[in-house]
Amino acid sequence: MNHRSFVILLLSIVTLTVSQSVWGDPKPYSRKSLMKEVKASIKSGNYTKADQQLTEAENTYPEALTDAAIANTHMNVVHHLAEAENRRIFLANKPDTAAFLSQILRVYQIGLRCDSLDRQPDSRQRIRPRYTQDIQERFSFYRNNLFNAGKYFYKKKQYHEALRHIEMYITTESLPLVVEKDPASLRENYSLAVFAAYGDSSMTTVRHYLPYCYDDTLHKSLICQIGSKAYMQTGDTLQAIRCLYDGWQADPTKDYFYLALAHYYTDHGQYLEALKVVDTQLQREPANTDLLYIKGMSMKCLQQYEEAITAYQHALRLRSDDARILSGIGEVYVIEAREMAEKNTAKVGTQAYIRSRQVQRKLYNQALPHLEKARTLDADNTTLWYNNLREVYYKLNKGKELKELEK
């Protein structure tokens, strides 16, 4: 018994157990009575009732659930239900496309269970399947519909339902039950499985199908974006970084890739790696202020303050109203002033001491207008400017401004 059939059997046993605990033991199972009732419903054309009778029996009796002949009958009953929906679609008679596609999925689910049961060895360990051709015909008949079902539900943003149909198409493609293989459609379904799984927030499923999609050049950029997020969320940083580099190579103009890489490296203190990414992309986009800002920040963290100011000022010339850039410039001057104070070991009152204090004051004065403008532009984002501006006011003896700020 394959995994899918085992899960169906297990769920049915659980249902049976709950049913018995609430209502007591069901009436004794009679295969003859069941099939008589089902055939009567089929003869009258009431396939909905036949479906209900079979479903109830399979949910109640393990003997019915593990009977290949009953499974084959049930598959054909659901086939007729699907055909009824298909006729309504063709005649535009209040069609229910979702119901039609869901019945097709059931044809496949029941067909797989039937095949699994049909291939169980007899008492002499002989395997003599009886329903293979019937299952093959049903699967072939609905193959294109199953392929389109994933796209239908995906467009409806019903990602979980889309994924169920897509995975059924993928998992059955390699089986002998599917006679006519379609490699092109299979490749398309792999990519669609990644998109649907991502929409369904199933990152484990995304990871499962990603390796089958790397040769999809049409959707390479999107696949790499999704892949990087899936790997990062599931803790595989190395694969996430690989996806970002692959996506960057495939689509060099997509800022998601190079910015994600640069931010990852700066967040982890790998400023030289961040600069490699930034400088490479700046060769393509020399006026990219986001990259220039990251370069300034990285240079600051590497204590290369002159280069940091140069990068920030270049960005500021391109975007004069960016509070981040203004704050960055102000912070560099404040850091330099602090370091100057720490290095000033000269005796108080000496010329060396006085010269050092003058340089410190000059640095704080250089920081002042940038921090004040950053405050004006982004008053609510106090993390950008508050602490550094407070220090500047204090060091420059601006008591009135300091008091107003601390309010």
KOLMARDO-893655 format. One line per 10 residues: number of its first residue (from 1); their letters; for each residue x, y, z of N, C-alpha, C. Coordinates in steps of 0.001 Angstrom, whole numbers, plus 500000, padded with zeros to 6 digits. Example, Ala and Ser with C-alpha at 12.3 -4.5 7.8 and 13.67 -1.06 7.14 Angstrom:
BEGIN
1) as) 513190:494310:507800:512300:495500:507800:513200:496700:507800  512850:497750:507080:513670:498940:507140:512900:500030:507870
//
This chain:
BEGIN
1) mnhrsfvill) 500858:498797:500000:500000:500000:500000:500888:501245:500000  500615:502197:499075:501447:503385:499040:501052:504356:500162  501861:505418:500289:501678:506352:501406:500310:507012:501379  499859:507412:500188:498571:508099:500077:497425:507186:500524  497480:505924:500108:496433:504976:500484:496458:504706:501979  497677:504658:502527:497796:504420:503969:497173:505554:504772  497404:506805:504326:496828:507963:505030:495313:507917:504976  494762:507587:503799:493306:507492:503651:492757:506428:504588  493441:505291:504647:492994:504193:505513:493053:504617:506975  494137:505290:507359:494291:505713:508748:493198:506688:509157
11) lsivtltvsq) 492891:507663:508284:491833:508621:508587:490482:507930:508734  490262:506943:507913:488997:506227:507964:488867:505435:509252  489978:504857:509706:489945:504112:510966:489647:505042:512132  490251:506261:512089:489977:507249:513139:488508:507631:513135  487964:507859:511924:486539:508200:511799:485669:507091:512365  486023:505857:512076:485260:504705:512562:485296:504648:514082  486481:504901:514656:486625:504841:516112:485759:505884:516798  485798:507126:516245:484984:508203:516819:483505:507867:516697  483105:507359:515528:481702:507006:515297:481230:505953:516302  482052:504964:516559:481661:503905:517485:481553:504422:518911
21) svwgdpkpys) 482498:505352:519274:482474:505844:520648:481253:506700:520927  480702:507335:519886:479558:508228:520083:478228:507491:519905  478137:506704:518849:476851:506091:518504:476777:504600:518821  477907:504046:519253:477901:502606:519491:478307:501853:518248  478323:500561:518268:478745:499752:517133:477780:499920:515965  478329:500077:514732:477443:500157:513560:476861:498784:513258  475866:498793:512370:475270:497508:511985:476306:496665:511252  476188:495361:511265:477178:494490:510615:477328:494828:509140  478569:494712:508670:478872:495036:507275:478350:493946:506343  477661:494366:505295:477185:493441:504274:477545:494016:502907
31) rkslmkevka) 478548:493427:502286:478978:493907:500986:477856:493770:499955  477124:492663:500049:476051:492398:499096:474969:493468:499179  474582:493831:500408:473546:494858:500589:474023:496215:500095  475281:496520:500412:475846:497807:499981:475818:497926:498460  476330:496925:497772:476403:496991:496319:475018:496993:495680  474070:496319:496327:472703:496330:495817:472123:497735:495870  472366:498430:496996:471854:499800:497150:472542:500751:496168  473844:500578:496024:474604:501456:495131:474162:501256:493680  474002:500005:493274:473583:499722:491890:472186:500270:491611  471321:500231:492608:469984:500790:492433:470059:502297:492206
41) siksgnytka) 470940:502969:492961:471105:504415:492794:471683:504735:491417  472647:503936:490973:473262:504150:489673:472242:503929:488556  471435:502882:488699:470427:502563:487679:469422:503690:487524  469105:504342:488639:468145:505454:488581:468810:506769:488173  470119:506725:487988:470838:507933:487575:471182:508853:488723  470995:508391:489959:471269:509227:491133:472701:508948:491629  473678:509522:490917:475078:509274:491264:475477:509983:492555  474795:511065:492867:475080:511747:494133:474768:510837:495303  473641:510157:495244:473268:509228:496309:474234:508047:496354  474618:507544:495198:475576:506435:495152:476904:506848:495788
51) dqqlteaent) 477323:508063:495507:478565:508590:496099:478447:508653:497624  477310:509126:498102:477086:509211:499544:477093:507830:500190  476438:506865:499547:476387:505502:500083:477788:504891:500180  478575:505068:499137:479922:504506:499123:480837:505212:500127  480727:506530:500181:481555:507296:501119:481246:506906:502555  479967:506795:502875:479572:506419:504236:480089:505022:504591  479968:504093:503639:480434:502726:503891:481944:502691:504102  482691:503448:503288:484149:503461:503414:484602:504145:504692  483827:505107:505164:484160:505789:506416:483770:504973:507643  482916:503973:507440:482403:503191:508565:483044:501808:508670
61) ypealtdaai) 483250:501167:507521:483704:499777:507529:485079:499644:506866  486063:499167:507572:487381:498917:506952:487293:497947:505780  486333:497023:505843:486189:496054:504746:485829:496753:503435  485004:497797:503531:484628:498536:502321:485782:499396:501820  486512:499974:502759:487611:500854:502381:488748:500096:501709  488900:498844:502037:490017:498046:501491:489561:497083:500404  488427:497349:499789:487874:496499:498728:488134:497175:497381  488960:496564:496541:489328:497158:495256:488120:497343:494343  487194:496367:494360:486016:496457:493494:485135:497632:493890  484966:497835:495194:484168:498972:495664:484862:500283:495289
71) anthmnvvhh) 486193:500324:495433:486930:501532:495064:486770:501831:493574  486793:500798:492746:486628:501001:491311:485229:501521:490989  484218:500955:491665:482849:501444:491474:482742:502901:491891  483377:503223:493025:483313:504594:493539:484000:505559:492572  485135:505167:492019:485829:506022:491053:484931:506339:489865  484220:505339:489378:483350:505554:488221:482111:506373:488571  481634:506237:489796:480518:507082:490245:480942:508550:490254  482111:508821:490810:482605:510204:490851:482885:510710:489438  483322:509828:488552:483513:510195:487143:482199:510720:486551  481087:510053:486830:479792:510510:486319:479389:511848:486943
81) laeaenrrif) 479721:512059:488214:479439:513357:488845:480250:514465:488169  481503:514168:487865:482348:515151:487178:481803:515459:485791  481340:514440:485083:480795:514636:483752:479529:515477:483784  478742:515299:484836:477521:516108:484971:477887:517581:485128  478925:517857:485936:479374:519244:486097:479952:519774:484790  480661:518912:484076:481267:519324:482807:480203:519705:481784  479104:518974:481761:478006:519304:480840:477406:520661:481183  477278:520930:482472:476734:522238:482868:477664:523369:482428  478978:523111:482520:479940:524118:482058:479793:524331:480555  479687:523242:479813:479575:523316:478356:478296:524039:477941
91) lankpdtaaf) 477212:523807:478661:475923:524411:478325:475704:525750:479021  476711:526173:479819:476598:527420:480586:475340:527421:481437  475049:526284:482020:473844:526119:482835:474222:526151:484322  474499:527365:484822:474934:527572:486205:476073:526609:486577  477159:526689:485811:478254:525743:486034:479017:526049:487324  479600:525019:487892:480440:525153:489076:481802:524541:488730  482678:525395:488198:483985:524907:487744:484787:524299:488881  484737:524930:490046:485493:524425:491193:485019:523029:491585  483703:522813:491540:483152:521496:491879:483603:520456:490862  483605:520847:489587:484056:519931:488526:485504:519507:488750
101) lsqilrvyqi) 486368:520477:489029:487785:520177:489221:488022:519376:490491  487225:519642:491509:487362:518884:492755:486951:517430:492561  485958:517195:491731:485556:515814:491444:486650:515075:490665  487345:515794:489799:488454:515183:489069:489551:514748:490032  489834:515600:491004:490834:515231:492014:490409:513973:492749  489120:513860:493025:488610:512663:493706:488741:511422:492816  488519:511585:491530:488714:510452:490610:490138:509924:490750  491086:510836:490786:492488:510429:490932:492750:509811:492308  492238:510435:493354:492479:509917:494707:491924:508501:494866  490696:508325:494428:490069:507004:494566:490720:506011:493617
111) glrcdsldrq) 491093:506485:492415:491768:505614:491462:493097:505100:491995  493843:505953:492663:495114:505521:493256:494887:504477:494352  493852:504697:495153:493544:503719:496212:493117:502396:495601  492309:502482:494555:491859:501265:493877:493054:500486:493326  493983:501187:492692:495150:500518:492112:496010:499872:493195  496161:500575:494314:496958:500020:495410:496339:498738:495949  495017:498752:496130:494327:497557:496621:494328:496446:495577  494202:496849:494321:494120:495881:493230:495427:495105:493049  496503:495672:493533:497818:495041:493362:498291:494294:494608  497404:494106:495559:497759:493304:496731:497826:491822:496341
121) pdsrqrirpr) 498836:491108:496799:498955:489680:496439:497837:488850:497067  497421:487792:496346:496391:486895:496875:497040:485878:497809  496262:484860:498176:496753:483862:499130:497974:483107:498610  498135:483088:497297:499294:482425:496700:500393:483433:496311  500252:484660:496851:501222:485725:496588:501271:486114:495115  500135:485917:494420:500032:486325:493034:499394:487713:492954  499923:488540:492057:499363:489881:491846:498683:489897:490486  497356:490011:490520:496564:489973:489291:495605:491170:489238  496126:492336:488869:495264:493528:488825:494161:493401:487777  492975:493870:488155:491818:493790:487263:491361:495153:486731
131) ytqdiqerfs) 491781:496216:487396:491191:497520:487091:492180:498516:486486  493367:498046:486158:494401:498963:485660:493932:499730:484433  493371:499042:483461:492946:499705:482228:491855:500727:482498  490923:500386:483364:489836:501305:483696:490392:502575:484341  491335:502397:485265:491941:503560:485938:492727:504391:484935  493480:503733:484075:494251:504453:483059:493353:505304:482179  492215:504757:481782:491284:505493:480919:490751:506733:481625  490401:506584:482895:489870:507731:483652:490961:508792:483828  492161:508359:484184:493253:509309:484392:493581:510043:483096  493610:509320:481992:493913:509932:480707:492826:510923:480293
141) fyrnnlfnag) 491584:510554:480565:490439:511378:480184:490497:512754:480854  490961:512783:482101:490944:514031:482873:492315:514673:483020  493307:514159:482302:494680:514643:482535:494817:516140:482290  494312:516621:481184:494411:518052:480878:493633:518897:481877  492480:518378:482311:491698:519111:483311:492462:519238:484633  493142:518171:485030:493927:518209:486256:495075:519211:486122  495688:519250:484953:496766:520208:484694:496254:521644:484824  495083:521913:484248:494519:523265:484292:493934:523624:485652  493602:522617:486451:492986:522876:487755:493923:523671:488658  495210:523310:488639:496169:524041:489474:496215:525507:489110
151) kyfykkkqyh) 496236:525799:487808:496274:527197:487357:494969:527922:487700  493848:527201:487592:492547:527810:487899:492493:528265:489358  492825:527368:490276:492749:527705:491698:493828:528716:492090  494977:528659:491412:496036:529626:491716:495594:531038:491345  494952:531178:490182:494459:532498:489774:493381:533011:490733  492640:532071:491336:491622:532444:492319:492228:532727:493695  493554:532575:493806:494297:532731:495061:493879:531714:496114  493349:530587:495634:493048:529462:496527:494259:528528:496489  495314:528960:497172:496620:528327:497009:496655:526895:497523  495979:526634:498621:495994:525273:499164:495315:524306:498196
161) ealrhiemyi) 494186:524730:497655:493468:523882:496705:494279:523717:495422  494916:524787:494988:495771:524706:493800:496883:523690:494017  497484:523730:495186:498599:522837:495476:498169:521380:495492  496976:521106:495990:496477:519725:496003:496388:519156:494591  495878:519947:493656:495748:519489:492271:497112:519397:491583  497957:520382:491830:499284:520386:491207:500088:519166:491666  500048:518907:492963:500822:517777:493487:500279:516445:492971  498987:516361:492781:498429:515137:492223:498933:514937:490796  499001:516012:490033:499513:515911:488665:500973:515461:488677  501760:516066:489547:503190:515760:489592:503441:514324:490043
171) tteslplvve) 502783:513917:491120:503067:512602:491705:502582:511450:490825  501595:511704:489986:501079:510639:489134:501752:510583:487760  502529:511609:487416:503136:511672:486077:504046:510469:485806  504733:509995:486823:505692:508907:486617:505068:507517:486742  503780:507444:487089:503143:506149:487300:502732:505503:485972  502721:504166:485918:502227:503476:484713:500755:503772:484432  500034:504237:485448:498625:504572:485260:498450:505763:484312  499488:506590:484195:499460:507703:483245:500230:507269:482013  499514:507044:480939:500111:506454:479736:500879:507490:478928  500273:508656:478714:500896:509683:477886:501575:510712:478792
181) kdpaslreny) 502921:510746:478751:503687:511672:479567:503800:513032:478863  503911:514077:479676:504014:515435:479126:505094:516193:479908  506367:516056:479517:507456:516703:480261:507310:518215:480377  506810:518858:479322:506673:520317:479347:505670:520750:480411  504531:520072:480470:503518:520396:481475:504025:520087:482882  504815:519027:483004:505367:518675:484308:506292:519776:484806  507158:520289:483933:508063:521377:484327:507282:522607:484748  506218:522909:484018:505382:524062:484371:504728:523860:485732  504324:522631:486016:503681:522348:487297:504655:522431:488464  505910:522104:488235:506903:522246:489303:507007:523706:489739
191) slavfaaygd) 507107:524606:488775:507185:526032:489109:505904:526499:489774  504765:526051:489231:503485:526439:489817:503342:525883:491232  503903:524713:491481:503874:524143:492829:504636:525039:493797  505760:525586:493363:506537:526506:494207:505719:527755:494511  505075:528322:493490:504291:529542:493692:503096:529291:494612  502393:528179:494387:501219:527871:495205:501617:527554:496636  502697:526813:496819:503160:526483:498167:503575:527743:498913  504201:528675:498214:504578:529941:498843:503326:530728:499241  502338:530752:498348:501083:531415:498677:500378:530761:499842  500585:529458:499998:499975:528702:501094:500841:528722:502356
201) ssmttvrhyl) 501958:529473:502301:502895:529591:503435:503492:528247:503851  503619:527348:502892:504218:526037:503166:505651:526043:502648  506581:526553:503470:507961:526711:503029:508663:525367:502838  508257:524366:503604:508838:523037:503426:508507:522492:502037  507269:522705:501599:506873:522266:500259:507587:523070:499185  507759:524366:499427:508532:525188:498491:509917:524590:498295  510574:524259:499397:511921:523698:499330:511939:522366:498575  510874:521604:498740:510827:520293:498081:510853:520419:496559  510136:521407:496027:510007:521522:494572:511040:522460:493932  511727:523258:494727:512678:524215:494167:513735:523586:493251
211) pycyddtlhk) 514348:522468:493649:515407:521910:492788:514941:521554:491376  513639:521344:491200:513113:520988:489882:512857:522217:489004  513073:523400:489554:512671:524627:488850:513840:525496:488417  515058:525094:488745:516192:525976:488484:516441:526210:486998  515937:525328:486140:516120:525537:484701:514962:526307:484069  514047:526820:484902:512927:527615:484397:513404:529058:484213  513937:529348:483049:514507:530674:482811:513443:531768:482778  512225:531411:482398:511152:532404:482313:510808:532973:483688  510814:532108:484713:510427:532542:486053:511610:532527:487031  512825:532558:486500:514023:532390:487335:514079:533414:488464
221) slicqigska) 513819:534666:488149:513918:535718:489156:512940:535476:490304  511687:535193:489976:510668:534986:491004:510973:533725:491820  511421:532674:491152:511742:531428:491849:512883:531652:492844  513874:532425:492441:514996:532708:493345:514572:533578:494527  513662:534519:494289:513146:535321:495403:512437:534433:496423  511522:533615:495921:510772:532721:496810:511716:531741:497499  512675:531212:496724:513618:530261:497293:514433:530861:498424  514910:532079:498241:515718:532719:499291:514913:532908:500570  513644:533267:500424:512789:533457:501603:512477:532128:502273  512205:531103:501463:511874:529790:502018:513066:529204:502774
231) ymqtgdtlqa) 514234:529281:502169:515431:528744:502832:515764:529529:504098  515607:530847:504037:515924:531665:505214:514958:531362:506353  513682:531227:506033:512684:530962:507073:512816:529573:507668  513401:528647:506914:513574:527288:507438:514997:527052:507929  515782:528128:508043:517077:528037:508703:518246:527610:507839  518068:527528:506529:519162:527119:505646:519762:528365:505002  520640:529030:505740:521195:530308:505298:522044:530162:504037  522828:529098:503965:523714:528923:502811:522929:528819:501511  521836:528046:501529:521011:527925:500328:520297:529235:500020  519909:529971:501059:519249:531263:500851:520198:532232:500143
241) irclydgwqa) 521442:532277:500591:522435:533154:499968:522691:532725:498526  522745:531416:498322:522943:530910:496958:521819:531370:496041  520571:531299:496530:519421:531741:495727:519529:533227:495398  519988:534022:496365:520121:535458:496123:521172:535743:495052  522286:535040:495107:523313:535246:494082:522839:534753:492708  522141:533606:492689:521609:533095:491421:520605:534078:490821  519729:534607:491674:518741:535565:491194:519384:536858:490722  520401:537299:491439:521126:538525:491055:521794:538352:489708  522371:537175:489486:523011:536900:488196:521980:536838:487075  520820:536241:487364:519785:536106:486336:519118:537441:486021
251) dptkdyfyla) 518984:538289:487048:518294:539570:486877:519061:540656:487633  520136:541185:487054:521004:542143:487757:520315:543446:488143  519204:543779:487505:518522:545040:487803:517515:544899:488947  517259:543673:489407:516280:543454:490469:516909:543806:491816  516440:544906:492407:517083:545379:493637:516898:544431:494817  515868:543571:494750:515646:542641:495865:516901:541834:496169  517582:541354:495130:518704:540432:495327:519916:541133:495938  520376:542200:495296:521603:542816:495801:521374:543543:497129  520185:544096:497336:519919:544745:498623:519789:543720:499745  519135:542586:499441:519017:541531:500457:520386:540996:500839
261) lahyytdhgq) 521260:540808:499851:522614:540352:500139:523382:541378:500974  523315:542635:500564:524044:543678:501282:523550:543801:502731  522241:543773:502904:521690:543886:504264:522035:542663:505105  522025:541493:504473:522400:540288:505230:523831:540422:505755  524738:540852:504897:526140:540957:505311:526343:542049:506370  525679:543183:506220:525837:544229:507232:525205:543811:508563  524073:543134:508499:523429:542670:509737:524308:541681:510500  525169:540963:509767:526036:539964:510395:527480:540453:510521  527679:541764:510371:529005:542336:510576:530019:541992:509505  529560:541509:508352:530465:541142:507265:530527:542306:506259
271) ylealkvvdt) 531152:543398:506688:531098:544638:505925:531904:544572:504631  532985:543811:504618:533765:543689:503386:532970:542952:502312  532208:541913:502729:531354:541207:501779:530236:542116:501269  529706:542917:502170:528664:543867:501773:529201:544843:500734  530436:545316:500948:531026:546274:500018:531280:545650:498646  531599:544361:498606:531786:543686:497321:530487:543726:496514  529373:543436:497202:528076:543471:496531:527749:544895:496079  527933:545840:496984:527580:547233:496701:528413:547788:495551  529726:547589:495611:530593:548149:494568:530323:547518:493203  530002:546218:493198:529672:545554:491932:528428:546176:491303
281) qlqrepantd) 527403:546395:492127:526159:546939:491584:526284:548424:491264  527118:549146:492009:527319:550570:491720:527966:550786:490354  528686:549793:489866:529226:549897:488512:528101:549924:487484  526990:549264:487807:525826:549282:486913:524933:550488:487210  524830:550846:488490:523912:551913:488913:524653:552906:489803  525480:553750:489249:526285:554667:490068:525476:555694:490849  524229:555913:490465:523395:556905:491153:522393:556249:492104  522628:554996:492494:521714:554287:493402:521999:554722:494836  521115:555540:495399:521363:556101:496731:521253:555052:497838  520449:554021:497627:520364:552950:498626:521719:552258:498769
291) llyikgmsmk) 522372:552012:497632:523688:551376:497665:524731:552312:498274  524669:553578:497932:525620:554542:498491:525446:554672:499998  524200:554599:500459:523956:554650:501901:524574:553435:502594  524367:552239:502012:524941:551024:502600:526462:551090:502575  527014:551664:501504:528466:551804:501441:528966:552731:502540  528283:553853:502734:528675:554766:503808:528601:554097:505173  527521:553347:505414:527352:552667:506690:528446:551615:506898  528772:550868:505843:529802:549837:505954:531173:550458:506220  531476:551539:505513:532743:552225:505742:532828:552771:507166  531723:553289:507661:531689:553786:509038:532026:552664:510013
301) clqqyeeait) 531405:551490:509807:531628:550359:510713:533055:549822:510607  533690:550042:509448:535092:549642:509272:536042:550751:509725  535471:551818:510296:536236:552962:510816:537014:553693:509712  536501:553619:508525:537064:554376:507406:536164:555590:507183  536346:556568:508057:535374:557655:508161:535384:558587:506957  536533:558843:506399:536589:559735:505245:535838:559133:504060  536052:557833:503834:535343:557144:502747:533841:557085:503020  533479:556945:504304:532062:556914:504671:531396:558246:504340  532051:559358:504722:531506:560690:504446:531395:560907:502929  532396:560445:502197:532372:560609:500736:531159:559906:500128
311) ayqhalrlrs) 530912:558672:500571:529773:557914:500039:528452:558576:500431  528349:558987:501689:527114:559639:502151:526857:560943:501390  527890:561733:501221:527708:563025:500552:527349:562845:499073  527899:561814:498457:527512:561508:497077:526017:561192:497022  525557:560392:497970:524129:560050:498022:523289:561290:498314  523799:562173:499178:523044:563363:499554:522887:564319:498372  523868:564369:497519:523754:565219:496326:522650:564709:495394  522416:563415:495445:521378:562827:494601:520003:562864:495263  520002:562856:496599:518731:562852:497325:518912:563670:498609  518661:564953:498493:518963:565878:499595:517968:565801:500747
321) ddarilsgig) 516828:565139:500538:515811:565100:501580:515710:563721:502233  516790:562953:502214:516791:561615:502809:517329:561696:504235  516455:561505:505205:516844:561617:506613:517891:560576:506999  517836:559401:506377:518819:558353:506700:520232:558816:506363  520377:559396:505185:521702:559834:504740:522209:560968:505622  521341:561931:505907:521717:563046:506777:522130:562549:508158  521351:561623:508673:521673:561054:509978:523006:560314:509940  523264:559605:508822:524523:558878:508687:525724:559798:508719  525631:560908:508006:526734:561876:508004:526947:562423:509414  525853:562826:510059:525963:563359:511418:526584:562353:512374
331) evyviearem) 526216:561096:512236:526744:560068:513137:528245:559881:512970  528729:559924:511727:530162:559767:511491:530941:560880:512178  530459:562113:512069:531150:563239:512719:531127:563084:514244  530019:562619:514790:529921:562410:516239:530900:561327:516687  530969:560234:515939:531895:559147:516286:533337:559642:516254  533678:560437:515233:535039:560979:515153:535333:561893:516343  534344:562675:516745:534537:563564:517895:534762:562756:519180  534004:561683:519366:534185:560827:520542:535579:560222:520570  536019:559721:519425:537339:559097:519372:538442:560126:519618  538235:561339:519129:539205:562400:519382:539305:562679:520882
341) aekntakvgt) 538162:562664:521560:538157:562898:523009:538883:561776:523749  538672:560547:523300:539319:559408:523954:540835:559434:523774  541275:559964:522637:542715:560012:522358:543399:561227:522991  542621:562171:523469:543180:563403:524027:543678:563158:525451  544918:562751:525537:545510:562470:526858:546402:563621:527341  546407:564711:526572:547248:565863:526948:546733:566509:528228  547614:567182:528923:547252:567847:530172:546339:569027:529888  545341:569191:530754:544370:570272:530583:545100:571609:530566  544743:572452:529588:545319:573781:529480:546476:573873:528530  547051:572739:528156:548174:572765:527219:547664:573023:525807
351) qayirsrqvq) 548579:573428:524934:548216:573699:523551:547671:572447:522857  548271:571282:523157:547814:570034:522554:546383:569732:522973  546087:569976:524242:544733:569727:524759:543728:570657:524083  544114:571943:523981:543216:572939:523406:542942:572628:521932  544014:572255:521190:543845:571943:519766:542901:570742:519579  543052:569750:520454:542182:568570:520367:540725:568947:520626  540499:569793:521624:539117:570224:521925:538534:571041:520788  539376:571818:520123:538893:572614:518986:538450:571708:517828  539232:570634:517601:538867:569687:516542:537549:568987:516906  537425:568616:518176:536174:567975:518616:534989:568893:518378
361) rklynqalph) 535141:570155:518768:534032:571100:518613:533686:571302:517146  534705:571313:516295:534468:571463:514862:533661:570273:514328  534001:569068:514769:533289:567863:514318:531823:567886:514769  531607:568319:516023:530225:568412:516505:529439:569469:515726  530105:570558:515368:529439:571594:514578:529131:571104:513158  529978:570234:512635:529705:569657:511319:528530:568678:511377  528406:567991:512504:527300:567041:512662:525967:567744:512837  525988:568912:513502:524763:569598:513928:523736:569818:512816  524065:570471:511695:523020:570764:510697:522437:569497:510066  523258:568481:509916:522763:567247:509317:521756:566548:510236
371) lekartldad) 522053:566509:511517:521148:565855:512462:519864:566662:512640  519985:567975:512670:518782:568812:512816:517880:568685:511592  518477:568610:510415:517660:568448:509210:517020:567064:509167  517756:566063:509618:517184:564716:509691:515974:564708:510624  516089:565429:511714:514964:565528:512657:513775:566215:512003  514024:567255:511268:512939:567983:510594:512235:567105:509559  513016:566339:508823:512455:565513:507758:511733:564276:508288  512209:563729:509406:511625:562481:509925:511542:562570:511442  510661:563469:511902:510579:563755:513331:510164:562547:514160  509335:561682:513605:508835:560543:514385:509866:559433:514562
381) nttlwynnlr) 510823:559357:513666:511825:558297:513727:513010:558759:514578  512804:558804:515873:513813:559358:516784:515091:558525:516836  515006:557240:516479:516210:556412:516503:517260:556906:515514  516831:557666:514509:517772:558174:513517:518663:559273:514084  518109:560126:514914:518827:561349:515242:518876:561708:516731  518008:561175:517565:517857:561704:518925:519154:561637:519747  519734:560457:519909:520902:560314:520794:522080:561152:520324  522341:561123:519027:523476:561903:518509:523220:563399:518608  521997:563829:518329:521688:565258:518423:521754:565727:519869  521314:564895:520785:521391:565231:522217:522847:565420:522635
391) evyyklnkgk) 523705:564517:522163:525134:564627:522486:525734:565899:521907  525347:566243:520673:525869:567457:520032:525455:568695:520830  524187:568775:521196:523713:569930:521973:524465:570028:523306  524696:568914:523932:525379:568906:525229:526823:569368:525076  527532:568811:524071:528943:569137:523884:529155:570565:523420  528165:571139:522728:528276:572514:522240:527640:573518:523202  527256:573027:524372:526665:573893:525420:525410:574626:524936  524596:573934:524171:523340:574506:523696:522228:574086:524654  522194:574725:525804:521268:574340:526866:519808:574484:526477  519468:575583:525809:518077:575818:525417:517593:574722:524456
401) elkelek) 518417:574427:523453:518034:573378:522491:517969:572012:523139  518910:571752:524071:518942:570470:524747:517677:570285:525611  517289:571336:526302:516099:571268:527150:514848:571009:526308  514766:571726:525183:513614:571516:524304:513584:570102:523739  514757:569564:523400:514846:568230:522841:514417:567184:523855  514863:567341:525090:514604:566328:526120:513145:566306:526580  512385:567326:526217:510957:567312:526540:510258:566179:525807
//
